[in-house]
Amino acid sequence: MSCERCGFIHNCVCEAKPLVESPFELVLLYHPNELRRATNTGKLLASCLTQVSQYEWSRTEPPVELLERIKQHGNAKLLFPSETALH
């Protein structure tokens, strides 16, 4: 049985999660398969930050609302993990 709040099955992390006031808005893009994973760290991050939006990403059909937000704000940056991100 997974925790209803964090979604983790064996090791609930709810008591250890901080709530951080973010100085910027973070937009998370999820692969459709990632949304169903209990260990989705993006959802965990979103539950710790105050200014987070989440979208399911499809390269061939990007979310219209996301494209509109990018047009309105004009200063979007894309962060993508790499093989050496933690080294």
N, C-alpha and C positions, 0 to 999 in steps of 0.2 A: 504494500500500500504506500503510495507516495504522499508527501506532505501537500496539503491543499494550497499553501502559500508559495513555497519555493519550487515544488515539483520534484524534489529529489526523493528517491525511493528509500535509501538506507541512512544517509547522513544529512538530516535536515540542517540547513545553514541559517535559518531565520533569526536565531538569537545572535549570530555573529555579524549580520548584515548592517552596515551603517546606512544612514540616509544623508546624502551629500547634496548641498545646494550647488548646482552646476552654474558656472558663469556663462555658459554657452548652451545652445540647443544641440543635442546629439540625436541623429537619425540612424536607426539600426535597420539594415536590410537583411532579411532572412531568406535562405533557400527554403522552399516549401517543405522539404524533408526535415529541416532543422527545427521547425516549430513543434514537431511532435516528440522530439527527444527530451527525455527527463533531465539530461545534463546540459541543456541549452544555456551556455554562459551569457549569451546576449540578453535573454529574459532575466537572468539574475542581475546583470548590470543595470538593466532598465528599472528593476525594483529598488535599486540603491540610489538612483539619480532623480533629481526633480524635473529636469527638462529633457524628456526623451520621447521620441515618436518612433513607432515601429511599423515596418512595411514588409510584406512578402514580396520578394524580388523575382521578376521574370525578365530576362534580357530581351525577349521578343515582345513582351507586353508590359513595359514598366508602369507602375501605378501613376495614374493621371494626377492624383492629388500631390504626390511627391514631385512630379515634374513642375507643377504649378508653384509649389513652395520654393523650389530651386530658382525659378524665374523671378519670383518676388524678392527673395533675399539676395540672390546674386553672388554670394560669397561662400559657396559650398566647397568642402574639401573631402576627398575620399581617402579613408584609411583602410588598408588591406593587409592582413597578416602575411608574413612571408616565412620561409623555412628558417631564417635566421633572426626572427623577431625577438626571441628571448636570449640570444647569445651576445 
